[in-house]
Every structure is written in C-alpha cells, then in structure tokens.
Amino acid sequence: MKKITFAMVLITIVLSLGMSVFSSPLLANTENKSNAEMRDKYLNIMTVNKPQYDMVKKIIKDKHNVQYMFTDEKEISEFKYNASVLENVSNMDLFIYSGATFEPWANSFISELTKGNLGIINLSRGVRLLNYDEGATKENPYYFEGIDEYKIALCNVKAAIEDRDPKNRDFYEKNYNIAIKEFNDKLKSYDDKIKSLSDYTFITLNHDFDYLTKSLNLNIKELNNHELGEFIKSNNLDPKKVIVIVDGEQDPKINLSGYNTIKLWKYYGDWSFDDLILYNIDELAKWAKPADKSSTGSVA
C-alpha cells in the first residue's frame, strides 16, 4: 500500500509540474494580449503655431500629447530649420501646418522629414482658397479668418486624429460637434448687428481680410493705392458711411485723419482661430445700428 501511495503521489506531482510548465506561458500570453488590446493609443502631435494647437485640443482634450513651435507670425515666416528640428518632428505621429503659403518653408521642410509613421496634415485641404493678384497670382494664406474655412480646417484636424486612433472616433466626433455648436451659437448672437452694417462701405488696403469680409457679406472696396479722399469722391461714397479696415499689426502708411477706421487682426498668435474670428466680428458689430427685429438669417 505504501508503494502504491508513493507512486500515485509521484505521478500527481509530475502531472502538476507538467501543467505548470505548459500552461503558464499560454496564460501569460493571453493576459498580455488582452492588456495590449485594451491599452489606448497615445499620439504625439506637433503643430506649427498655437492657434493650430488650440484646434487640436478642442478635438483631443487631454487624451494625447500636442506641442506647437511658434506663436508670432514673423517667427513663422523667418524660420530656418535644422537637423535637430527635422529629427524632432520626424519622431511625431502627426505634423499639422496651415498650408496656403502661410509657412513659406513648409514644402522643403516636409520633403526632408523622415516619414516613417509620421502623418502630415495640411489644414487648407478642401478649402476654396482665394488669391492675391499682385502682378503674379499667389494664394491668400489667411483663410482661417473665414467662418466656413475655419470649420473645414477643424474637420481636417478631427479626421486626421480619427484616422490614427479610430477606436476613439466617437469621442473625437463628440468634441468636434460641441466645438462647432459653441462657435455657431456665439456667431448667431451677432446676426442682427452684422446685417445692419449693410449701409456702410468698408475700404480695405489689401486682400488680407478677404475671407472674413466675404463670410460676413460686407460691402467692400479696395483702395488700390489711391488717395483716400479722392477714392471716396470718385466712387460717390458718403464719408460718414465709409469705414477703413486697418490691420492691427501694421502701420497703414496713409493719412486716415478724419475718417472712420476699424482695427482688425488677420492673425494673432495667442488667440485660437475661432476667437480671432469672433474678436473681429465683435469689433465690426460696434458699428451696428439697433437691431431690426424683423430680420432673419445667420452669419454662420
């Protein structure tokens, strides 16, 4: 009886060891696979400027890492990249830029990036770009001032992130819809005031504000290097109903004494693009007549 019992114990031990040797790795692999499937993807995103960064944050909230390179437009325009910058951006998951020549170095910079896993997103994709015509036709890069154009750019951000992280598509869609609704609600509060500006003629000194003024259907005339007083007279305009749009960042270099002026910003690096649009609309609305309660419609 003792021999039989010892043999049975020995067999039991061997079987237990065998199950341990062959089963444990299988269990461990199953657990690792499960953890990998459950783990959220973490993206590293680089934008050229802070307003683009703000757009990304509207979509991702705090889910991923996003950084920006510049705030000031002059810094963007004069940027000279080097090997270190190329390496840093190449190691990102997404690189987002405005396009439409806003970053004059973009094409050569992108050509030198190590693509690998890097996604490159031109925010102007799908935007109907306007052109300057100054002897040679070139794209007007300030499309992000336009209402519809901004919405297209924000949609491009959403689509790029969803493509890299489809598992959380519903989260990004929800954030996008919230951002658009909040933007539209703020725009709607200016409807009557903007419509009341139809009695004014706005004189622009260049094409920098074309996207904004077209979005709002303002009555626009470009000065085209004429003398302001003579231009008003030759176009049979009432000086009291003329407002000159001045760039907040530049000296207008003409005498505006005695004329109505309004200072707008075509780009402001510390503001998100939607805040830039709303700021400019708010400045325009200050010239509005009392709202006509019979009017309908929307600037959005």
C-alpha positions in Angstrom: 0.0 0.0 0.0 2.8 2.4 0.8 4.4 1.8 -2.6 1.2 2.4 -4.4 0.5 5.5 -2.5 4.0 6.8 -3.2 3.6 6.1 -6.9 0.3 7.9 -7.0 1.8 10.9 -5.2 4.8 10.9 -7.6 2.5 10.8 -10.7 0.4 13.6 -9.3 3.5 15.8 -8.7 4.8 15.2 -12.3 1.4 16.0 -13.8 1.2 19.2 -11.7 4.6 20.3 -12.9 3.8 19.5 -16.5 0.6 21.5 -16.4 2.6 24.4 -14.8 5.3 24.3 -17.4 3.0 24.1 -20.4 0.0 26.2 -19.2 1.6 29.2 -17.6 3.1 30.7 -20.8 -0.2 30.4 -22.5 -2.0 32.1 -19.7 0.7 34.9 -19.6 0.4 35.5 -23.4 -3.4 35.7 -23.2 -3.2 38.3 -20.4 -0.5 40.3 -22.3 -2.6 40.3 -25.5 -5.7 41.4 -23.5 -3.7 44.3 -22.0 -2.4 45.4 -25.4 -5.8 45.4 -26.9 -7.3 47.4 -24.0 -4.4 50.0 -23.9 -5.4 53.3 -25.6 -3.2 54.6 -28.4 -1.1 57.7 -27.4 -0.3 60.2 -30.1 2.4 62.8 -30.2 1.3 65.8 -32.3 3.2 68.8 -33.5 1.6 71.9 -34.8 3.4 75.0 -36.3 1.6 77.6 -34.2 -0.5 78.0 -31.1 -3.9 78.6 -32.9 -3.4 75.2 -34.6 -2.6 73.7 -31.2 -5.8 75.1 -29.8 -7.8 73.4 -32.6 -6.2 70.1 -31.8 -7.0 70.5 -28.1 -10.7 71.0 -28.9 -10.7 67.6 -30.5 -8.4 65.5 -28.2 -8.9 67.3 -24.9 -6.1 65.7 -22.7 -6.1 62.3 -24.4 -2.8 62.9 -26.4 0.3 65.0 -26.3 0.3 68.1 -28.5 3.0 70.8 -28.9 3.5 73.9 -31.0 6.5 75.6 -32.5 5.6 79.3 -32.7 3.1 82.0 -31.8 4.4 85.0 -33.7 3.8 85.2 -37.5 7.2 86.8 -38.1 8.9 83.9 -36.4 7.0 81.5 -38.6 7.8 83.4 -41.8 11.5 83.7 -40.9 12.0 80.2 -39.5 15.2 78.4 -40.6 15.1 74.7 -39.6 18.0 72.4 -38.8 18.7 68.7 -38.4 17.5 68.8 -34.8 14.1 70.2 -35.7 13.7 67.7 -38.5 14.5 64.8 -36.2 12.1 66.0 -33.5 9.2 66.4 -35.9 10.0 63.1 -37.7 9.5 61.3 -34.4 6.0 62.6 -34.0 2.8 60.8 -35.1 1.2 63.9 -36.7 2.6 67.2 -38.1 0.0 69.8 -38.7 0.5 73.0 -40.7 -1.7 75.7 -42.3 -0.6 75.4 -45.9 -1.5 78.0 -48.5 2.0 79.5 -48.2 1.4 80.6 -44.6 4.6 78.7 -43.8 6.8 79.6 -46.8 9.3 76.9 -45.8 6.8 74.1 -45.5 7.4 72.3 -48.8 11.1 72.0 -48.4 10.8 71.1 -44.7 8.3 68.3 -45.4 10.5 66.9 -48.1 13.3 66.5 -45.7 11.3 64.8 -42.9 11.8 61.1 -42.2 8.2 60.0 -42.9 8.0 56.5 -41.3 5.0 56.7 -39.1 4.6 60.4 -39.4 1.3 61.8 -40.7 1.4 65.2 -42.4 -1.7 67.3 -42.4 -2.3 70.4 -44.5 -5.2 72.2 -42.8 -6.2 74.1 -46.0 -7.1 70.8 -47.7 -10.7 71.2 -49.0 -10.7 75.0 -48.5 -11.6 77.1 -51.5 -8.6 79.4 -51.4 -8.6 83.0 -52.6 -5.7 84.5 -54.5 -3.8 87.7 -54.3 -3.2 89.3 -57.7 -0.1 91.5 -57.4 1.5 91.1 -60.8 1.8 87.3 -60.0 -1.1 85.3 -58.7 -0.5 83.7 -55.3 -2.6 82.1 -52.6 -4.1 84.2 -49.8 -2.9 82.3 -46.7 -5.3 83.9 -44.2 -8.2 81.5 -44.9 -8.6 80.7 -41.1 -10.3 84.1 -40.7 -13.2 82.8 -42.7 -16.1 81.1 -40.9 -16.6 78.1 -43.3 -12.9 77.9 -43.9 -12.2 77.6 -40.2 -14.8 74.8 -39.9 -13.2 72.9 -42.7 -9.8 73.2 -41.1 -11.2 71.9 -37.8 -12.8 69.0 -39.6 -9.4 68.2 -41.1 -7.9 68.0 -37.6 -10.7 65.7 -36.5 -10.3 63.4 -39.5 -6.5 63.1 -39.1 -6.8 62.2 -35.4 -9.6 59.7 -36.1 -7.5 58.1 -38.8 -4.7 57.4 -36.3 -7.0 56.5 -33.4 -10.2 55.0 -34.9 -11.0 53.3 -31.6 -11.9 56.7 -30.1 -13.7 58.1 -33.1 -17.0 58.7 -31.2 -15.0 60.8 -28.6 -13.5 63.0 -31.3 -16.8 63.4 -33.1 -18.5 64.5 -29.9 -15.8 67.1 -29.2 -15.9 68.4 -32.8 -19.7 68.8 -32.7 -19.5 70.6 -29.3 -16.8 73.0 -30.7 -18.9 73.7 -33.8 -22.1 74.3 -31.9 -20.4 76.6 -29.4 -18.9 78.6 -32.3 -22.2 78.8 -34.2 -24.0 79.9 -31.0 -21.6 82.7 -30.5 -21.8 83.8 -34.2 -25.6 83.8 -34.0 -25.6 86.5 -31.3 -24.1 88.9 -33.9 -26.6 88.2 -36.7 -28.6 91.4 -36.5 -25.7 93.6 -35.8 -23.7 92.3 -38.8 -26.7 92.7 -41.1 -27.2 96.3 -40.0 -23.7 97.1 -41.4 -25.2 96.9 -45.0 -25.4 100.7 -45.1 -21.6 101.1 -44.7 -18.9 100.7 -47.3 -15.7 99.1 -45.9 -12.5 100.1 -47.6 -9.6 97.7 -47.4 -6.0 98.5 -48.0 -5.2 95.0 -49.3 -6.7 91.5 -49.6 -5.7 90.2 -46.2 -9.2 90.3 -44.8 -11.0 88.9 -47.8 -12.1 85.6 -46.2 -13.6 87.4 -43.2 -15.4 90.1 -45.2 -16.8 87.6 -47.7 -18.0 85.4 -44.8 -20.0 88.4 -43.5 -21.2 89.7 -46.9 -19.8 93.1 -46.2 -19.8 95.8 -48.9 -16.1 96.1 -49.7 -14.0 98.3 -51.9 -10.2 98.0 -52.1 -8.2 101.3 -52.1 -5.6 100.1 -54.5 -3.0 102.7 -53.6 -5.4 105.6 -54.4 -5.6 108.7 -52.2 -8.4 108.0 -49.8 -10.3 111.3 -50.1 -10.2 111.2 -53.9 -11.2 107.5 -53.9 -14.3 108.2 -51.8 -15.2 111.1 -54.1 -14.7 109.3 -57.3 -16.8 106.4 -56.1 -19.6 108.7 -54.9 -19.4 107.5 -51.3 -20.7 109.2 -48.2 -17.6 109.7 -46.0 -19.8 109.3 -42.9 -20.8 105.8 -44.2 -17.2 104.7 -45.0 -15.1 102.6 -42.6 -11.5 101.9 -43.4 -10.3 98.5 -42.2 -6.8 98.7 -40.7 -4.5 95.8 -39.9 -3.9 95.8 -36.1 -0.3 94.7 -36.6 0.8 97.1 -39.4 1.1 100.9 -40.0 -1.4 101.8 -42.7 1.0 104.3 -44.2 -1.8 106.6 -45.3 -3.4 109.6 -43.7 -6.6 108.4 -42.1 -7.3 111.6 -40.1 -11.0 112.5 -40.1 -12.1 109.1 -41.4 -13.9 106.2 -39.7 -11.5 103.3 -39.1 -11.7 99.9 -37.5 -8.7 97.8 -36.4 -8.9 94.1 -37.2 -6.3 91.3 -36.9 -5.6 88.9 -39.8 -3.6 86.7 -37.4 -2.9 86.8 -33.7 -0.7 84.1 -32.3 -2.1 84.0 -28.8 -5.7 83.6 -29.9 -7.4 80.5 -31.3 -8.7 80.9 -34.8 -12.3 80.9 -33.7 -11.5 83.6 -31.1 -9.8 85.6 -33.8 -12.9 85.5 -35.9 -15.2 86.4 -33.0 -13.0 89.3 -31.9 -13.0 90.8 -35.4 -16.8 90.3 -35.7 -17.2 91.9 -32.3 -15.2 95.0 -33.4 -17.3 95.3 -36.6 -20.5 94.9 -34.6 -19.7 98.0 -32.6 -20.6 100.0 -35.7 -24.0 98.4 -35.9 -27.3 100.2 -35.8 -30.0 99.0 -33.3 -31.1 95.5 -34.4 -34.1 95.2 -36.7 -36.3 92.7 -35.0 -38.0 91.7 -38.3 -34.7 90.5 -39.8 -33.8 86.8 -40.0 -30.8 84.8 -41.1 -27.4 84.0 -39.8 -23.7 84.8 -40.3 -22.8 81.2 -39.6 
